[in-house]
């Protein structure tokens, strides 16, 4: 059965969260909206634009809420995500991963023809030429930013000289409009200690400034400097180099970011709005019970889940396979019975969200809406 068939009749029934079939992705609407408003206010205070990353939520509904709060658009990791958001009426999209495959370049050109203010990242002159040819066929134009490698050697030009050369290549293509640079220090986002993270981001930002200076001297001063993330947003705002931030996980606050000191004073600036509800399915041992949420329900790259409610505070979580996990604590087998509900943190929100079709949106323990995970599986 679909989520709508299982749960549609529960919308608006008081306390209906307790009746949801598990495992289920649950979103606290009030906490989500407070997170969106808090980040929007912080960015506005510093005169920096927000282009939140939709790879986190993959949701037209959440994108609309972010834009209503002042965001200038959305970032998308892949063409497929951008296509879904464009179909949902979202404008100001930036595809943050370089597009290189011929079929993907054709789709990018087609999307440029129908998506106002679409931007894409580029990091190689051959790709610049290929995109320009596709735009000619599609009779479209496209804004581009140069991706700068922050040192992880994943994507991006590897030097200031390469950035200037690429800007020069872009300038020769009449259907491309150079807008600026992208710089995302992904390796530093989850450094838990604030001072250590600040030092690392500061050093990388000095490098970014050197690239920007070289571009300016060559006549390519970037209008847009886009990047940053939830882990570095306070530091990025303080350093004052970015013109816009690509924050993503702040809307949900998964365990990876809850483990980080994001502000330098130990205060958690955003609320946990996303969770997975599960149920005990077996309770035949004193030290553990088994729940119905395993590898297919929670990402595994961000550690393990923790229990938000429904089990003792000292309960440990351990995966027990595709469909199951164990909750381990002294006497838990006598405390919890089959059918009891537990609420779990999400270890890493992006891949966990991609496991589900639907957000079950709740307010005061009542299911109030069901939002599709619009771009689920759109990895191409």
The 8 nearest C-alpha neighbors of each residue, nearest first, counted from 0:
[[1, 4, 5, 2, 3, 6, 20, 7],
 [0, 2, 4, 3, 5, 6, 356, 7],
 [1, 3, 5, 4, 6, 0, 357, 7],
 [2, 4, 7, 1, 6, 5, 369, 0],
 [3, 5, 1, 2, 6, 7, 0, 8],
 [6, 4, 2, 3, 1, 7, 0, 20],
 [5, 7, 9, 3, 8, 4, 2, 19],
 [6, 8, 3, 9, 10, 4, 5, 2],
 [7, 9, 6, 10, 5, 4, 3, 12],
 [10, 8, 6, 7, 12, 15, 11, 366],
 [11, 9, 366, 367, 8, 12, 7, 368],
 [10, 12, 367, 366, 13, 9, 365, 15],
 [13, 11, 15, 9, 10, 14, 365, 366],
 [12, 14, 365, 15, 11, 364, 366, 16],
 [13, 15, 365, 364, 16, 17, 12, 366],
 [14, 16, 365, 17, 18, 12, 13, 366],
 [17, 15, 364, 365, 18, 19, 14, 366],
 [16, 18, 15, 19, 14, 364, 340, 365],
 [19, 17, 15, 16, 20, 9, 14, 6],
 [20, 18, 16, 17, 21, 6, 15, 23],
 [19, 21, 22, 18, 23, 5, 6, 277],
 [22, 20, 23, 277, 19, 276, 278, 291],
 [21, 23, 277, 276, 292, 291, 20, 275],
 [22, 24, 21, 276, 275, 25, 20, 277],
 [25, 23, 275, 358, 359, 274, 276, 26],
 [24, 26, 359, 274, 275, 273, 358, 360],
 [27, 25, 360, 273, 272, 359, 28, 361],
 [26, 28, 272, 361, 30, 29, 360, 31],
 [29, 27, 31, 30, 26, 361, 360, 362],
 [28, 30, 32, 31, 27, 33, 362, 272],
 [31, 29, 33, 272, 32, 27, 28, 270],
 [32, 30, 28, 34, 29, 272, 33, 250],
 [31, 33, 35, 29, 34, 30, 36, 28],
 [32, 34, 36, 30, 35, 31, 37, 29],
 [35, 33, 37, 31, 32, 36, 250, 269],
 [34, 36, 32, 33, 38, 37, 250, 65],
 [35, 37, 33, 39, 34, 38, 40, 32],
 [38, 36, 34, 40, 39, 35, 33, 41],
 [37, 39, 41, 40, 35, 36, 42, 34],
 [40, 38, 36, 42, 37, 41, 43, 35],
 [39, 41, 43, 37, 38, 42, 36, 44],
 [40, 42, 38, 44, 43, 39, 37, 45],
 [41, 43, 47, 45, 39, 44, 40, 46],
 [44, 42, 46, 40, 45, 41, 47, 39],
 [43, 45, 41, 42, 46, 40, 47, 39],
 [46, 44, 42, 43, 47, 41, 236, 239],
 [45, 47, 43, 44, 42, 48, 242, 41],
 [48, 46, 42, 243, 242, 45, 43, 49],
 [47, 49, 243, 242, 42, 244, 71, 50],
 [50, 48, 70, 244, 243, 51, 71, 245],
 [49, 51, 73, 72, 245, 71, 70, 244],
 [52, 50, 245, 246, 73, 247, 49, 74],
 [51, 53, 74, 247, 54, 245, 73, 246],
 [52, 54, 55, 57, 56, 75, 74, 73],
 [55, 53, 52, 57, 75, 56, 76, 349],
 [54, 56, 349, 53, 247, 248, 57, 52],
 [55, 57, 58, 53, 54, 349, 352, 61],
 [58, 56, 374, 53, 54, 372, 373, 55],
 [57, 59, 373, 372, 56, 60, 61, 62],
 [58, 60, 62, 61, 84, 87, 63, 373],
 [61, 59, 63, 58, 62, 64, 370, 371],
 [60, 62, 64, 63, 58, 59, 65, 56],
 [61, 63, 59, 65, 64, 60, 58, 66],
 [64, 62, 66, 60, 61, 65, 67, 59],
 [63, 65, 67, 61, 62, 66, 68, 60],
 [66, 64, 62, 68, 67, 63, 70, 35],
 [65, 67, 70, 69, 63, 68, 64, 62],
 [66, 68, 64, 65, 69, 63, 70, 62],
 [69, 67, 65, 66, 70, 64, 36, 39],
 [68, 70, 66, 67, 71, 39, 65, 49],
 [69, 71, 66, 49, 72, 65, 50, 68],
 [72, 70, 50, 49, 91, 66, 69, 48],
 [73, 71, 91, 50, 92, 70, 90, 66],
 [72, 74, 50, 92, 51, 52, 53, 91],
 [73, 75, 52, 93, 53, 92, 51, 94],
 [76, 74, 94, 53, 77, 81, 54, 80],
 [75, 77, 95, 96, 94, 54, 74, 80],
 [76, 78, 79, 80, 75, 378, 379, 94],
 [77, 79, 81, 80, 82, 379, 94, 107],
 [80, 78, 377, 82, 77, 81, 379, 378],
 [79, 81, 83, 374, 78, 82, 77, 377],
 [80, 82, 78, 84, 79, 83, 75, 85],
 [83, 81, 79, 85, 80, 84, 86, 78],
 [82, 84, 86, 80, 81, 85, 374, 87],
 [85, 83, 87, 81, 89, 86, 82, 59],
 [84, 86, 89, 82, 88, 87, 83, 81],
 [87, 85, 83, 84, 88, 82, 89, 81],
 [88, 86, 84, 85, 89, 59, 83, 82],
 [87, 89, 85, 86, 90, 84, 59, 114],
 [88, 90, 85, 84, 87, 91, 72, 63],
 [91, 89, 92, 72, 115, 88, 85, 114],
 [90, 92, 72, 116, 117, 71, 73, 115],
 [91, 93, 73, 117, 72, 90, 74, 118],
 [92, 94, 118, 74, 119, 95, 75, 117],
 [95, 93, 119, 75, 76, 96, 74, 77],
 [94, 96, 76, 120, 93, 75, 119, 74],
 [95, 97, 76, 94, 120, 98, 77, 119],
 [98, 96, 121, 120, 99, 95, 122, 119],
 [97, 99, 104, 96, 100, 103, 121, 126],
 [98, 100, 126, 104, 97, 101, 103, 129],
 [99, 101, 103, 102, 104, 98, 105, 126],
 [102, 100, 104, 103, 105, 99, 129, 98],
 [101, 103, 105, 104, 100, 106, 99, 107],
 [104, 102, 106, 100, 105, 101, 107, 98],
 [103, 105, 107, 101, 106, 102, 130, 100],
 [104, 106, 102, 108, 103, 107, 133, 109],
 [105, 107, 109, 103, 104, 108, 110, 102],
 [108, 106, 104, 110, 105, 109, 103, 111],
 [107, 109, 111, 134, 105, 110, 106, 133],
 [110, 108, 106, 112, 111, 107, 137, 105],
 [109, 111, 107, 112, 108, 113, 114, 106],
 [112, 110, 108, 114, 109, 113, 117, 141],
 [111, 113, 139, 109, 110, 114, 108, 137],
 [112, 114, 110, 111, 115, 109, 85, 139],
 [115, 113, 111, 117, 110, 85, 112, 90],
 [116, 114, 117, 90, 113, 91, 111, 112],
 [117, 115, 91, 118, 114, 90, 92, 142],
 [118, 116, 92, 115, 91, 114, 111, 93],
 [119, 117, 93, 142, 143, 92, 141, 94],
 [118, 120, 94, 143, 93, 144, 95, 142],
 [121, 119, 144, 97, 143, 95, 145, 146],
 [120, 122, 145, 97, 146, 123, 144, 119],
 [121, 123, 155, 156, 146, 145, 97, 120],
 [122, 124, 126, 125, 121, 127, 165, 156],
 [125, 123, 127, 126, 165, 168, 128, 122],
 [126, 124, 128, 127, 123, 129, 130, 99],
 [127, 125, 129, 128, 124, 123, 99, 130],
 [126, 128, 124, 130, 125, 129, 131, 123],
 [127, 129, 131, 125, 126, 130, 124, 132],
 [130, 128, 126, 132, 131, 127, 125, 133],
 [131, 129, 133, 127, 132, 128, 104, 126],
 [130, 132, 134, 128, 129, 133, 127, 174],
 [133, 131, 135, 129, 130, 134, 128, 136],
 [132, 134, 130, 136, 135, 131, 108, 105],
 [135, 133, 137, 139, 131, 108, 136, 132],
 [134, 136, 138, 132, 133, 137, 131, 139],
 [135, 137, 133, 134, 138, 132, 139, 108],
 [138, 136, 134, 139, 135, 109, 108, 133],
 [139, 137, 135, 136, 134, 140, 112, 133],
 [140, 138, 112, 134, 137, 111, 135, 108],
 [139, 141, 174, 175, 134, 111, 142, 138],
 [140, 142, 175, 111, 176, 118, 143, 174],
 [143, 141, 176, 118, 175, 177, 178, 117],
 [144, 142, 119, 118, 177, 120, 178, 176],
 [145, 143, 179, 180, 120, 178, 177, 181],
 [144, 146, 180, 121, 120, 122, 181, 147],
 [145, 147, 155, 181, 122, 120, 180, 121],
 [148, 146, 155, 156, 182, 181, 149, 145],
 [147, 149, 155, 150, 156, 157, 154, 152],
 [150, 148, 184, 151, 147, 182, 203, 183],
 [149, 151, 148, 152, 157, 184, 153, 203],
 [150, 152, 153, 149, 148, 186, 154, 184],
 [153, 151, 150, 154, 148, 155, 149, 157],
 [152, 154, 151, 155, 148, 150, 149, 156],
 [155, 153, 148, 152, 156, 146, 122, 97],
 [154, 156, 148, 147, 146, 122, 157, 153],
 [155, 157, 147, 122, 148, 161, 158, 162],
 [156, 158, 148, 155, 161, 147, 159, 162],
 [159, 157, 161, 160, 156, 162, 210, 147],
 [158, 160, 210, 162, 161, 213, 163, 209],
 [159, 161, 163, 158, 162, 164, 213, 210],
 [160, 162, 164, 158, 159, 163, 156, 165],
 [163, 161, 159, 165, 160, 164, 156, 166],
 [162, 164, 166, 160, 165, 161, 214, 167],
 [165, 163, 161, 167, 166, 162, 160, 168],
 [164, 166, 168, 162, 167, 163, 124, 161],
 [167, 165, 163, 169, 168, 164, 162, 170],
 [166, 168, 170, 164, 165, 169, 163, 171],
 [169, 167, 165, 166, 170, 171, 124, 164],
 [168, 170, 166, 171, 167, 172, 165, 175],
 [171, 169, 167, 168, 172, 166, 177, 173],
 [170, 172, 169, 168, 173, 167, 175, 166],
 [171, 173, 170, 169, 175, 174, 131, 168],
 [174, 172, 175, 171, 170, 176, 131, 140],
 [173, 175, 140, 172, 131, 141, 134, 176],
 [176, 174, 141, 172, 173, 142, 140, 169],
 [175, 177, 142, 143, 141, 178, 174, 169],
 [176, 178, 143, 142, 179, 144, 175, 169],
 [179, 177, 144, 222, 143, 223, 221, 176],
 [178, 180, 221, 223, 144, 222, 224, 177],
 [181, 179, 145, 144, 224, 146, 223, 225],
 [180, 182, 146, 225, 226, 224, 145, 147],
 [181, 183, 226, 147, 146, 225, 149, 184],
 [184, 182, 226, 227, 185, 181, 149, 228],
 [185, 183, 186, 187, 149, 182, 227, 188],
 [184, 186, 188, 187, 183, 228, 189, 151],
 [185, 187, 184, 188, 189, 151, 190, 183],
 [186, 188, 185, 190, 189, 184, 196, 199],
 [187, 189, 230, 185, 186, 190, 231, 184],
 [190, 188, 187, 191, 230, 259, 256, 255],
 [191, 189, 196, 187, 192, 188, 259, 195],
 [190, 192, 259, 189, 260, 193, 258, 196],
 [193, 191, 195, 194, 190, 260, 196, 259],
 [194, 192, 196, 263, 260, 195, 197, 191],
 [195, 193, 197, 196, 192, 198, 263, 199],
 [196, 194, 198, 192, 197, 193, 199, 190],
 [195, 197, 193, 199, 194, 190, 198, 200],
 [198, 196, 194, 200, 199, 195, 201, 193],
 [197, 199, 201, 195, 196, 200, 194, 202],
 [198, 200, 196, 202, 201, 197, 195, 203],
 [201, 199, 197, 203, 202, 198, 204, 196],
 [202, 200, 204, 198, 199, 203, 197, 205],
 [201, 203, 205, 199, 204, 200, 198, 206],
 [202, 204, 206, 200, 205, 201, 207, 199],
 [205, 203, 207, 201, 206, 202, 200, 208],
 [204, 206, 208, 202, 203, 207, 201, 209],
 [207, 205, 209, 203, 204, 208, 210, 202],
 [206, 208, 204, 210, 209, 205, 211, 203],
 [209, 207, 211, 205, 206, 210, 212, 204],
 [208, 210, 212, 206, 207, 211, 213, 205],
 [211, 209, 159, 213, 207, 212, 208, 214],
 [212, 210, 208, 214, 213, 209, 215, 207],
 [213, 211, 215, 209, 210, 214, 208, 216],
 [214, 212, 210, 216, 215, 211, 159, 209],
 [213, 215, 219, 211, 217, 212, 216, 220],
 [216, 214, 220, 219, 218, 212, 217, 213],
 [215, 217, 213, 218, 214, 212, 219, 220],
 [218, 216, 214, 215, 219, 213, 163, 220],
 [217, 219, 215, 216, 220, 214, 213, 163],
 [218, 220, 214, 215, 217, 221, 166, 216],
 [219, 221, 215, 214, 218, 222, 211, 179],
 [222, 220, 179, 223, 219, 178, 180, 224],
 [221, 223, 179, 178, 220, 224, 242, 180],
 [224, 222, 179, 221, 242, 178, 225, 180],
 [225, 223, 241, 180, 242, 179, 181, 243],
 [224, 226, 181, 243, 241, 244, 223, 242],
 [227, 225, 183, 182, 245, 244, 181, 228],
 [226, 228, 183, 244, 245, 231, 232, 246],
 [227, 229, 246, 231, 230, 232, 245, 247],
 [228, 230, 246, 232, 231, 249, 248, 247],
 [231, 229, 188, 228, 232, 261, 189, 256],
 [230, 232, 234, 228, 229, 233, 188, 235],
 [231, 233, 235, 229, 234, 228, 230, 236],
 [234, 232, 236, 235, 231, 237, 262, 261],
 [233, 235, 237, 231, 232, 236, 238, 197],
 [236, 234, 232, 238, 237, 233, 231, 239],
 [237, 235, 239, 233, 234, 238, 232, 45],
 [236, 238, 234, 239, 235, 233, 45, 232],
 [239, 237, 235, 236, 240, 234, 201, 204],
 [238, 240, 236, 237, 241, 235, 242, 45],
 [241, 239, 238, 242, 235, 224, 236, 208],
 [242, 240, 224, 243, 225, 239, 244, 235],
 [241, 243, 224, 47, 223, 225, 48, 240],
 [244, 242, 48, 225, 47, 49, 241, 224],
 [243, 245, 49, 226, 227, 246, 225, 50],
 [246, 244, 51, 226, 50, 52, 228, 227],
 [247, 245, 228, 229, 51, 244, 52, 227],
 [246, 248, 52, 51, 55, 249, 229, 245],
 [247, 249, 250, 251, 252, 55, 229, 246],
 [250, 248, 252, 251, 247, 229, 269, 34],
 [249, 251, 248, 34, 31, 35, 252, 247],
 [250, 252, 272, 273, 249, 248, 271, 253],
 [253, 251, 271, 249, 248, 256, 250, 270],
 [252, 254, 345, 255, 347, 348, 346, 256],
 [253, 255, 346, 257, 256, 345, 258, 344],
 [256, 254, 258, 253, 257, 346, 301, 347],
 [257, 255, 259, 258, 254, 253, 252, 189],
 [256, 258, 254, 259, 255, 253, 252, 267],
 [257, 259, 256, 255, 254, 191, 260, 189],
 [260, 258, 191, 256, 257, 261, 192, 189],
 [259, 261, 265, 193, 262, 263, 191, 192],
 [262, 260, 259, 230, 263, 193, 267, 233],
 [261, 263, 264, 260, 265, 266, 233, 193],
 [264, 262, 193, 265, 260, 261, 194, 266],
 [265, 263, 266, 262, 260, 261, 193, 267],
 [264, 266, 260, 263, 262, 267, 261, 259],
 [267, 265, 264, 268, 262, 260, 261, 263],
 [266, 268, 269, 265, 261, 257, 260, 262],
 [269, 267, 266, 270, 262, 261, 37, 34],
 [270, 268, 34, 267, 249, 252, 271, 250],
 [271, 269, 272, 30, 252, 34, 268, 251],
 [270, 272, 252, 251, 273, 269, 253, 30],
 [271, 273, 27, 251, 30, 31, 26, 270],
 [274, 272, 26, 251, 271, 25, 27, 345],
 [275, 273, 344, 25, 343, 345, 24, 276],
 [274, 276, 24, 343, 23, 25, 342, 277],
 [275, 277, 342, 23, 22, 341, 343, 21],
 [278, 276, 22, 21, 341, 340, 291, 292],
 [279, 277, 340, 290, 339, 338, 341, 291],
 [278, 280, 290, 337, 338, 339, 289, 281],
 [279, 281, 337, 290, 289, 338, 278, 291],
 [282, 280, 289, 337, 288, 279, 283, 290],
 [281, 283, 288, 332, 284, 336, 337, 289],
 [284, 282, 281, 332, 285, 288, 287, 333],
 [285, 283, 332, 287, 286, 282, 288, 333],
 [284, 286, 332, 330, 287, 331, 333, 329],
 [287, 285, 329, 328, 330, 327, 284, 331],
 [288, 286, 327, 326, 332, 284, 331, 285],
 [287, 289, 282, 326, 325, 332, 281, 279],
 [288, 290, 325, 281, 279, 324, 280, 326],
 [289, 291, 279, 280, 278, 324, 323, 292],
 [290, 292, 323, 322, 278, 277, 280, 22],
 [293, 291, 323, 296, 322, 22, 290, 324],
 [294, 292, 323, 322, 321, 324, 296, 295],
 [293, 295, 321, 296, 297, 320, 322, 298],
 [296, 294, 321, 293, 297, 322, 354, 292],
 [295, 297, 292, 293, 294, 354, 22, 351],
 [298, 296, 351, 294, 295, 299, 293, 345],
 [297, 299, 351, 350, 300, 347, 346, 294],
 [298, 300, 301, 302, 297, 303, 294, 346],
 [301, 299, 302, 298, 347, 346, 303, 350],
 [302, 300, 346, 347, 299, 255, 303, 298],
 [303, 301, 300, 299, 346, 304, 255, 347],
 [304, 302, 346, 301, 299, 316, 305, 317],
 [305, 303, 344, 346, 345, 343, 316, 306],
 [304, 306, 344, 343, 316, 307, 303, 315],
 [305, 307, 343, 308, 342, 344, 310, 304],
 [308, 306, 343, 342, 344, 305, 309, 341],
 [307, 309, 342, 306, 310, 341, 343, 311],
 [308, 310, 341, 340, 342, 311, 307, 306],
 [309, 311, 308, 312, 314, 341, 306, 335],
 [312, 310, 314, 313, 309, 328, 331, 308],
 [311, 313, 314, 310, 306, 308, 307, 315],
 [312, 314, 311, 315, 328, 310, 327, 329],
 [315, 313, 328, 327, 311, 312, 326, 310],
 [316, 314, 327, 326, 313, 328, 317, 305],
 [315, 317, 326, 325, 305, 304, 327, 303],
 [318, 316, 325, 324, 319, 326, 315, 303],
 [317, 319, 324, 293, 320, 325, 323, 316],
 [320, 318, 324, 323, 325, 317, 293, 321],
 [321, 319, 323, 322, 293, 318, 294, 324],
 [320, 322, 294, 293, 295, 323, 319, 292],
 [323, 321, 293, 292, 320, 291, 295, 294],
 [324, 322, 293, 291, 292, 319, 320, 290],
 [323, 325, 318, 319, 293, 290, 317, 289],
 [324, 326, 289, 317, 288, 316, 327, 290],
 [325, 327, 316, 288, 287, 315, 314, 289],
 [326, 328, 287, 315, 314, 286, 325, 316],
 [327, 329, 314, 286, 331, 330, 287, 315],
 [330, 328, 286, 331, 285, 327, 287, 332],
 [329, 331, 285, 332, 286, 333, 328, 334],
 [330, 332, 334, 333, 328, 329, 286, 287],
 [333, 331, 285, 282, 284, 330, 334, 287],
 [332, 334, 331, 330, 335, 285, 336, 282],
 [335, 333, 331, 332, 330, 336, 310, 311],
 [336, 334, 332, 333, 331, 339, 337, 282],
 [335, 337, 339, 282, 338, 279, 334, 332],
 [338, 336, 279, 280, 281, 339, 282, 335],
 [337, 339, 279, 278, 280, 336, 340, 281],
 [340, 338, 279, 278, 337, 336, 335, 341],
 [339, 341, 278, 277, 309, 338, 279, 342],
 [342, 340, 309, 277, 278, 308, 276, 343],
 [341, 343, 276, 308, 307, 275, 306, 277],
 [344, 342, 306, 275, 307, 305, 274, 304],
 [343, 345, 274, 304, 305, 307, 306, 346],
 [344, 346, 253, 347, 304, 274, 348, 254],
 [345, 347, 254, 301, 304, 253, 303, 302],
 [348, 346, 301, 253, 345, 349, 298, 255],
 [347, 349, 351, 253, 350, 345, 352, 346],
 [348, 350, 55, 352, 351, 347, 54, 353],
 [351, 349, 353, 352, 298, 348, 347, 354],
 [352, 350, 298, 348, 297, 353, 354, 349],
 [351, 353, 354, 349, 350, 355, 348, 56],
 [352, 354, 350, 375, 351, 355, 376, 349],
 [355, 353, 352, 351, 296, 350, 295, 356],
 [356, 354, 353, 352, 357, 24, 372, 351],
 [355, 357, 372, 371, 375, 354, 358, 353],
 [358, 356, 371, 372, 370, 355, 359, 369],
 [359, 357, 370, 24, 369, 360, 25, 371],
 [358, 360, 25, 369, 26, 24, 357, 368],
 [361, 359, 26, 368, 369, 358, 367, 366],
 [360, 362, 366, 27, 365, 367, 364, 28],
 [361, 363, 365, 364, 28, 27, 367, 366],
 [362, 364, 365, 361, 14, 27, 366, 13],
 [365, 363, 14, 16, 362, 361, 15, 366],
 [364, 366, 14, 15, 13, 361, 362, 16],
 [365, 367, 361, 10, 16, 15, 360, 11],
 [368, 366, 10, 11, 361, 360, 365, 362],
 [369, 367, 360, 366, 10, 359, 370, 361],
 [368, 370, 359, 358, 360, 357, 371, 367],
 [371, 369, 358, 357, 368, 372, 60, 359],
 [372, 370, 357, 373, 356, 358, 369, 58],
 [371, 373, 58, 357, 356, 375, 57, 374],
 [372, 374, 58, 371, 375, 57, 59, 83],
 [375, 373, 57, 80, 377, 372, 83, 376],
 [376, 374, 353, 372, 377, 373, 57, 356],
 [375, 377, 378, 374, 353, 379, 354, 79],
 [378, 376, 79, 374, 375, 379, 80, 77],
 [377, 379, 376, 77, 79, 80, 78, 76],
 [378, 79, 377, 77, 78, 103, 80, 376]]
